[in-house]
Amino acid sequence: MNHQITTSWNEVRATFQKIWRYEDFRPPQGEIISCLLAQKDALILMPTGGGKSICFQLPALLQTGLTLVVSPLVALMENQVQELLQHHQKAALLHSELPSSQRRATLQALERQQLRLLYLSPETLLSAPVWERLSQPKLQINALILDEAHCLVQWGETFRPAYRRLGAVRPALLKSKPSGTKISLAAFTATADPLAQTTIKTVLQLQQPEIFRLNPYRPNLHPSIRIAWTPRGRKQQLLKFIQNRPQQAGLIYVRTRRDSENLAAWLAEMGYATASYHAGLGAAERRAVEASWLSDKIPFVVCTCAFGMGINKSNVRWIIHFHAPHLLSEYVQEIGRAGRDGKPAEALTLVSEPTGWLDPEDKQRQQFFEEKMRSQQQTAQQLIKKLPKQGEVNAVTRQFPDGATALALLHSSGQLNWLDPFHYSIEQKTKNQPTTQLQAGKQMHQYLTTKQCRWQFLLNAFGFDKEAANWRCGHCDNCC
């Protein structure tokens, strides 16, 4: 049995003040903490910079036993664990880039029940050595936290298919624990539209979750969209924007690794101190770029969507999307990295002219994305004919190179169930839904071309219709 904690609220607040040195919780932090201490399931939507991590770290530190935090990026885990260790808390992380000695030490600490918080990626959670230890009957697990839960929706069908298997984790762990054990599940994100919220609840099998939703509106953040008539014009607009904001901290988002490297090289030629950042860099290079930017050695970074999640820098004055992202949720995540100090910040997106005659790049990017989604769908439908009705993930991935992605897509379309995180069974019924990604791509296009208040559009898109009625922010390009 889990020891139901009987901590008084005064103790909760005292621990919070002692560790984080804040006077009191910001709403709804207190309510979320109470909910997790009562071991209820929850879905939490809070804007970037809203203090999400404290909401699950504090309950974990107040309980005996372990809380697992599933997190998408190494940088994100490292930042949070470093902070906890500075506060002398029992936290650790596991990921594939760790030196083996550190990995061994963490696995030993896990076996000896010396940890309160363990951060890992979905892939690490489902790796044999880790899973084996987590399934030990003696190991007390209180909660499973999914941080940045929108990644399940954005990446789960494509390049991080392990996300689609997370719903099978709790039932499988409970089978190995003493009867009467409870493990609560909570998902945290800054951006999930109503469709994404449903996907998260369904995939994770949340049980009567309490839902906390704060709308994403930030009064100090000024979004605008500008047309760049030619590829050269796009670069000139970027240059002019940066020249007018000397020494201000910012981020330039591009689509691909190659774009990131080429644009950073061009800006360096123009005399700017900058760096390229993408998932293809080694861990040490990524840390070096982050450190230079955080310490203001370089004012801005040219990056892909791999940069910025969980990196806390309060004085970012601008975000430029040199290329628009595919998904509105990515866009809101990324612009949310600006102006966390509450002072005015700008979010500019550059787009090709609508016909695509002078600069077809944006159209080609969108088509490439849609084609890729469709071909992955087709691969999945061809694979289902060759698979045994019940089988094991690793066997499928050994035999078929795109097996993991195909299984995730089949799960998404309701053609496959997970019996546990490692075994599937194929369902007879087929539901051919279009992938959520394709629907979400259309929404992004509507946002870029809308004439209404940008914030009103975003509030509607994220399901805050009441707040959006008769809304004018007065500070986006359409309002001005």
N, C-alpha and C positions, 0 to 999 in steps of 0.2 A: 504493500500500500504506500502511496505517496503520503508523506507527513503533511497534512493540511496545515498551512502556516496560520499562526494566530497572532501575527505581528499587528500591533496597533498602528493606526494611521500616523500617530506621533512618531513612532519608530521609523516608519517609512520615510516621513519627511526629514527626520534627523539624519538618516543614512544618506538621503539625497543631498542634504546641505553639506554633510561631511565630505562626501566624495566629489561632488561637482561644484560646491561653493556657490550655488544659486540660492536665492532667498526662498522662492516658491515655484510650484509648477505653473506652466502656461496652460490655459485650457486648450484641448481636452486631455493633456498629459496625465493628470490625476485620475480621471475616469478610466483611461486605457490601462494604467498601472493596476488599478483595483480589479479591472476585468481579468487581466492576466494572472494576478495573484489568486483570483478565485478559480483559476484554471478553466476559463471559458475560451471558446474559439472566437477569433475576431478578424475583421478586415478593416484596415486603417488606411485612409487616404489623407495625407497631410502634405502641404506644399514643401518643396525643397527648402532646407534650412529651418524647418519647423521643430526640430528637436525630436525626431522619430526614435533615434537609437536609444536614448535614455528610457523610453517607454518599455523596451524589452530588456535592457541591461539591468535596470534597477530590480524588477521582480526576480530576475535570474540570480542576482547577488544576495537577495534576501531569503532564498530558499536553499535547503540542502538538496543535492542532486544536480543534474546537468541540464542546461538549456543548449540546444543545437541551433546555430544561426546559419542558414543557408544563404550564401551571398554570391553574386555573379562574378566579381572581379577581385583579383589579388590585392590591388591598391586599396580597395575599399576595406577589405578585411584587415590589412596591415595597419591602416590609419586607426581603425576602431580598437584593435587589440593593443596597439602601442599606447593609446590614450588610457586604456584600462590598466595596463601594466604600470604606467606612470602613477596611477592612483592606487597601486599595490593591490590590484584585484586578480582573482584566479581565472585568467582567460588565456586561451591559446588558439592557434590556427593551424590548419592543415591544407596544403595545396601542392601541386605537382612540382613547383619550382624550389621547394624547401630542400636544404641539404639533409642527407639521410640521418645525420646525428640528431638534428633538431626534430626530425620526424619521429625518430625512435623515442626521444625524450617525451614528446607530446603524447604518443600512444601509451607510454608507461604511465604518465600522469593520468590519462584517461582510465586505464585499468585500475589504478589505485584510488580512483574517485577523488582526485585532488583538484578537479576543474569545476568551475561554475558555468563558464561559457566556452563553447567550442565553435569556432567559425570554420566553415568549409564550403566548397562549391558543390553543386548537385552531383558532379562527376566523382568527386572525392568521397562524398557521402555513400555513393553506391559502389565504391571500389571494395574488392574482397577483404583486404586487411582491416579496413575501417568498419565495414558492415559487421564483420565477425565480432569485433570488440563491442560494438553498440548493442549487439543482440545478446550479450551475456546477461543471464537472468538477474544477476546481482546488481548490475549497473542501473542506477536510478535515473531515468530521463523524465524531466517535468514538462518540457515544452519543445516544440519545433517552430522556429521563427523563419519565415521567408522574407528576407530583406530585399528591397527593390523588386517587388513581386511582378511588376509590369514586364520584367524580362521573361517570365514564363509565357506571356502572351506574345511578346515581340520576337523571341528567339526560340521558343519551345518547339515550334513546328519545323524549324530549319537547322540553324547551326549549333543549338544546344539542346538536342532531343531529350537529354536526361531530365529536363524540367517536366516533361509530360508524365514521368514515372513517379513524381513526388507524392501523388495522392495515395500510392500504395505503401508508402513508408510507415505511416502510423499503424495501420492494421497489422503489418508484418512485425513491427517492433513489439506491439502489445501481445502478440502470440508468444513471444519469448519471455515476457515478464510475468511476475506473480499475478494471480487473478485479482481484479479490483484496482489494478494500476490505472492511473489516468495520465494521458499525455495531451496537453492542449496544443492547438495549432493557430498561429496568427500570421497574417500576411500584411506587410507594410509597403506602401508605395506612394509616390507623389502624383502619379498620373495613371488613372485607369478610367476609361469611359464606361458607360453602363454595360456594353458588350464585354469589355475586358474584365469588369468586376464579376460578371456571370461566369466567364471562363475560369477565373481564379478560384471562385467558390466551388465550381463543378470539379475541376481537375484536382484540387486539393481535398475534395470531399469534406469541406468545412461543415460542422454540425451546429445548426442554429447560431451562426456567428453574430456577435454584436458588431454593428457597423458604425464606424466613426468617419465622417466625411467633412473635410474642410475644403472650401472651394479654392481653386488655384489662383484667384485674382491677386495681383500684387500692384498696388497703386503707384509704386515708384518705377515700375518697369514699362518702358515705352516701345511697343512693337511697331515695326514698319516693314513694308515690302517695296522693293524698287526693281524696276525692269532694267536689265543690262542688255543693250541691243546687240552687242557682239562680244565674243570672248575677250577681245582686247578691252572693250568698254567695261567689262566686269572687273578686270584687274585694275583699271584706272579708278573706278568707283571705290574699290577697296582701298587703294593707295590714298585717295583723297580723304577718305573717312579716317584712316589711321593718322595721316599728317595733321589733321585738325584736332587730334587727341593725343598730343605727345605725352609719353610716360604714363598714360593710363593703362591699368591692367585690363586685358580682354582675352577672348578666345575666338579663333576663326575655325568654324566647322566645315569640313569637306566630306565627300562621300567615300573615297577610296584611299588606300595606303599610298598609291602612286600620286594621286592629287596632293596628298599631304606633303610628300617629299618634294614634288616639283614646285609647289607654291612657296614652301619654306625656303627652297634654294633661290627662287626668284626674288623674294623679299630680302633675303640676305644680300643678294647682289645690289639691291636698292639701298643697302646700308642699314637694314634693321636687324637688331639682335633678336632672333627667334629660333624656334626649333620645331621639327616635325615629330608628331606623336601618333602611333597607331599600334594595333595589337601584334604586329609583326616584330616589334622591337624586343630585345631581351629584357629581363627584369631589371638589371642594373641600369640600362639606358633609360627605361621608363622612369625609374626612381629619380635619376639625375635630372631629367626634363621637369618632372613634377617639382623637385626641390628648387631648381632655378626659377621656376615661375612663382612658386609660393613665397620665395624670399625676394621677389622683384628684381632678380638679376636679369631676367628677360621679361618684357612687359606682356607679351602674348605668345601663344602657342598655336601652330596650325595642326589641327587634330581631327581624327575620326571620332565616331560616337564612343570609342573606347575610353575617352578622356573625360574626367570631371566627376564621375559618379562617386559621391561620398567624399570628394576632396573639398575641404572647407577653406574657402578664401573669401573674406567678407567684402573686400573692396574692388570686386570686378565691376568695371564701369560700362563695358559693352560686350556684346556677343554678336559676331557676324556669321550668318549661314551663307558661306560662299556658294554652296549648293544647298537647296532645301532638303530636309530629311524626308524619308518616305512616309513616316507616321507622325500624326499629330502629338501622340504621347511622347515621342522622342523630342519633338520640337519644344514642348512645354518643359520637359526635363532640362533640356539644354539651355533655354533662355532663363530658366530658374536659377542658373548658376551666377547670374549677374545681380548686383544690388542687394546682397544679403544683409548689408549694413543699414538698409532702409533708405539710403540716399539714391537720387535718380540714376537710372541705368538704361542703356539703349539696346534694343534687339533688332538688328537689321538683317533681312533676308534678301539676297539677290536672285532674281529669276530671269530666265530667257524671255524674249518677247513671245507672246502667246502663239503666233503662227508657226514658229520654229524654222522659218525660212532663213533668217540671218544667222541663227545660232541654234542648231538642232540638238545640242548636247543634253539639255534638260529632258526633252522628249525621249531621246535615246536611252537616257538613264532609267526613266520610268518604264519604258518598254522592256528594257533588259531585265528589270526587277520582276515585271509581270510575267515575262516569258519563263524566267527561272522558276517562279512559283508554279506555273502551269506544268512545266516539265517535271518538277519534283512530284506533283500530284499524279502525273501519268505513270512515273516510275513506281509510285506506291501502289497504284491500281494494278500494274503488271505484276508486281511482287506478290500481291495477296494471293494470286492464282498458284504461285509456286510454294507458298509456305505451308507447313503442317498446321492443322487447326489449333494445336497448342504447342508452344515451343519456348525456347530460352533465348534471351536477347543476344548473348555473346555468340551463340551458334549462328544466329542470323547475320550478325555483323561480320563474322569470319567469312561467311559464304558470299555475302552480297556487299559490295563496297558502300552503297548508299542505304544499307539496311536500317541503321538507327533512325535516320531522318524519315524513311518510309514508314516505320512502325509508329513514329510520333504523329505523322500525318493521318495514318489509319485510325489512331486513337482519337485524333481531333475530329474526324468525320464519323465517329461512332461505330466504326467497323471492327474495333479491337478493344479488348478490356485487359487491364493488368491484373493478374491473379495475385502477384506480389511484385516488388520492384524489378524482378529478374525474369518473370515468366508471363507470357501473354496468352490470351485465347481469342480466336477470331469469332466475331459475331455474325450471325446469318444476315441480320437486317443491314441495309446500307442506307446511309443518309448522305447524299452528295451535296454537302454545304460548300459554298465557295469559301476559301480560306479567309479567316478574319483579316489576314494581312492585305488581301486585295481590296476588301471593303474599306479598310483603314486608309489605304493609299488614295482612294477617291476623295475621302474626307479632307486629306491634306491639300489636294488640288483645289477643293472648294474654298478652303481657308485662304490660300494664296490669291484667289481671284475675287473674293467677296468684297462688296462695297459697304457692308455693315460694320459696326464697331468690332474691332478684332477681339477685344476681350469678351464682348457679348457672344460672338461666335464660339469662343473657347468655352465659356460657361455652359452654353447650350450643348456643345459637343461632349462635355464631361458630365452631363446629366444634372446641371444646376439650373433647370428651366425657370423655377420661381425667381431666383436671383437675377436671371438674365432678362426677364420681362422689362421692357422700357429702359434697358440699360444703355448708357453711353459713358464710356470711361473718360472721354475728353482729352486723352493724351496718346492715342495711337494715330497712325498716319491717316486713317479714314475719318476719325473724329476731328483731327486738326485740319 
